[in-house]
Amino acid sequence: MNQDKKNQVNHKQRSGFKRIDRMHPIRMLLYLSMVGIGVLFFVLVVAFARTGGFPQAQFELPKFFSVSTVILLFSSYTISRVPRLYKQEKLKKLARYLGITLTLGLLFIGAQFIGWNEMSRSGVYFSGKSSGTYLYLISALHILHLAGGIIFLSFMVFKTMYVNSDAVRSLVFIRDPFRRLQLTMLRSYWHFLDFLWLGLYLVLLFMS
């Protein structure tokens, strides 16, 4: 019995290593970068907590941080439809959902900037107390990482609209496995940033 269990464990380990070996290097790089991003924000949140939390006793988390959270969560739904639409070869609808996700991403950034304005009107500035600096920094770094996704998302929107105007280009686009990889990686990265922000928001809300 013990030997059978060992064989099963060894088989699972070999299967796990095989899956890693078969993984595309770009996908592996994406996963490693997401781990690094997660560690970075964990360190920032811990540093923020060590400063004593919010810079003022009566300070409240900006309302537009809540608005931006709702916007970003909705964008998770729209981006989740993308790989399925690609598989179904519905390029027009695919471009529409990519465009909606892009718009929601830009609205999220706009809502974050308004949230910064709320903080400044409350007397919390980037160059003030260190806790205020960390608060701005956490938001700004998340925007920066999201901007990377928005740039690639913009490329995919225009690319999909371009190929949709021609039957031959559409066929090549649909049959290209690298395009499918790009879209699935975009979805994974976007979901990661969405739920990362949700986690940050809940922690900040708990600390306020």
C-alpha positions in Angstrom: 0.0 0.0 0.0 2.8 2.4 0.9 4.6 1.7 -2.3 1.4 2.4 -4.3 1.0 5.7 -2.5 4.6 6.6 -3.3 4.0 5.7 -7.0 0.9 7.9 -7.1 2.8 10.8 -5.5 5.7 10.4 -7.9 3.2 10.2 -10.9 1.5 13.4 -9.8 4.9 15.2 -9.4 6.0 14.1 -12.9 2.6 15.2 -14.3 3.1 18.6 -12.7 6.6 19.0 -14.1 5.3 17.9 -17.5 2.6 20.6 -17.5 5.3 23.2 -16.6 7.5 22.0 -19.4 4.7 22.3 -21.9 3.8 25.8 -20.8 4.6 28.5 -23.2 7.6 30.6 -22.0 5.5 33.9 -22.4 2.8 32.4 -20.2 5.4 31.4 -17.6 6.8 34.9 -17.7 3.4 36.3 -17.1 2.7 34.1 -14.1 6.1 35.0 -12.6 5.5 38.7 -13.1 2.1 38.3 -11.4 3.8 36.7 -8.4 6.3 39.6 -8.3 3.5 42.1 -8.5 1.6 40.4 -5.7 4.7 40.4 -3.5 5.3 44.1 -4.2 1.8 45.1 -3.1 1.9 42.8 -0.1 5.1 44.7 1.1 3.4 48.1 0.4 0.3 47.1 2.4 2.5 45.9 5.3 4.5 49.1 5.2 1.3 51.2 5.2 0.0 49.3 8.2 3.3 49.8 10.1 2.9 53.6 9.7 -0.3 53.4 11.7 -2.8 53.2 8.9 -4.7 56.2 7.7 -3.0 59.6 8.2 -5.9 61.1 10.0 -8.2 59.6 12.7 -11.4 60.8 10.9 -10.1 60.1 7.4 -12.5 58.0 5.2 -11.5 56.0 2.1 -12.5 58.0 -0.9 -15.9 57.2 -2.3 -14.6 57.1 -5.8 -12.3 54.2 -4.7 -15.6 52.3 -4.2 -16.9 53.4 -7.6 -13.7 52.4 -9.3 -13.9 48.9 -7.6 -17.3 48.3 -9.0 -16.2 49.5 -12.5 -13.2 47.1 -12.4 -15.2 44.1 -11.3 -17.6 44.7 -14.2 -14.7 44.8 -16.5 -13.8 41.3 -15.3 -17.1 40.1 -16.6 -16.6 41.6 -20.0 -13.0 40.3 -20.4 -14.1 36.9 -19.4 -16.3 36.6 -22.5 -13.4 37.3 -24.8 -11.8 33.8 -25.2 -15.2 32.2 -25.8 -16.1 34.7 -28.5 -12.8 34.1 -30.2 -13.4 30.4 -30.1 -16.9 30.9 -31.6 -15.3 33.1 -34.3 -17.6 36.1 -33.5 -15.0 38.8 -34.2 -17.5 41.7 -34.3 -18.8 40.8 -30.8 -15.2 40.1 -29.7 -14.1 43.6 -30.7 -17.2 45.1 -28.9 -16.4 43.3 -25.6 -12.7 44.2 -25.8 -13.7 47.8 -26.4 -16.1 47.8 -23.4 -13.3 46.4 -21.2 -11.0 49.1 -22.5 -13.5 51.8 -21.7 -14.1 50.4 -18.2 -10.3 50.3 -17.6 -10.0 54.0 -18.5 -13.0 54.8 -16.3 -11.4 53.0 -13.5 -8.3 55.2 -13.9 -10.4 58.3 -14.0 -12.2 57.3 -10.8 -8.9 56.8 -9.1 -7.8 60.3 -10.0 -11.0 61.7 -8.6 -10.3 59.6 -5.5 -6.9 61.3 -5.2 -8.7 64.7 -5.4 -10.9 63.6 -2.6 -7.9 62.7 -0.5 -6.2 66.0 -1.2 -9.3 67.9 -0.2 -9.3 65.9 3.1 -5.7 67.2 3.7 -3.9 64.0 2.7 -1.1 64.6 0.3 1.6 62.5 -1.3 4.4 64.6 0.2 2.8 64.7 3.7 2.8 61.9 6.2 4.4 58.6 5.2 1.0 56.8 5.5 -0.5 59.2 3.0 2.4 58.6 0.7 1.9 54.8 0.8 -1.8 55.3 0.1 -1.1 57.3 -3.1 1.7 54.9 -4.0 -0.5 51.8 -3.8 -3.1 53.4 -6.0 -0.6 54.8 -8.5 1.3 51.5 -8.9 -1.9 49.6 -9.5 -2.8 52.2 -12.2 0.6 51.8 -13.7 0.3 48.0 -14.0 -3.3 48.3 -15.3 -2.0 50.8 -17.9 0.2 48.0 -19.3 -2.9 45.9 -19.8 -4.8 48.8 -21.3 -2.0 49.4 -23.9 -2.2 45.8 -25.1 -6.0 45.8 -24.9 -6.0 48.8 -27.2 -3.8 47.0 -29.7 -6.2 43.9 -29.6 -9.3 46.1 -30.1 -7.9 47.8 -33.2 -6.4 44.5 -34.5 -9.7 42.7 -34.2 -11.6 45.5 -35.9 -9.0 45.6 -38.7 -9.1 41.8 -39.4 -12.9 41.7 -39.1 -13.2 43.9 -42.3 -11.6 41.2 -44.5 -12.6 37.5 -44.7 -9.0 36.2 -45.3 -7.5 38.2 -42.5 -10.3 37.1 -40.2 -9.6 33.4 -41.0 -5.9 33.8 -40.4 -6.6 35.6 -37.1 -9.0 32.9 -35.9 -6.6 30.1 -36.9 -3.5 31.7 -35.3 -2.8 29.9 -31.9 -0.6 32.8 -30.8 -3.7 35.1 -30.9 -5.6 32.7 -28.7 -2.6 32.6 -26.3 -2.5 36.5 -26.3 -6.2 36.7 -25.5 -6.1 34.1 -22.7 -3.1 35.8 -21.2 -4.8 39.2 -21.4 -7.8 37.8 -19.6 -5.6 36.2 -16.9 -3.6 39.4 -16.3 -6.8 41.5 -16.2 -8.5 39.2 -13.7 -5.4 39.2 -11.6 -5.3 43.0 -11.4 -9.0 43.2 -10.8 -8.9 40.8 -7.8 -5.7 42.4 -6.6 -7.4 45.8 -6.4 -10.4 44.2 -4.7 -8.1 42.7 -2.1 -6.3 46.0 -1.6 -9.6 47.8 -1.4 -11.0 45.5 1.3 -7.9 45.7 3.4 -7.9 49.5 3.2 -11.6 49.6 4.0 -11.0 47.3 7.0 -8.2 49.6 8.2 -10.2 52.8 7.8 
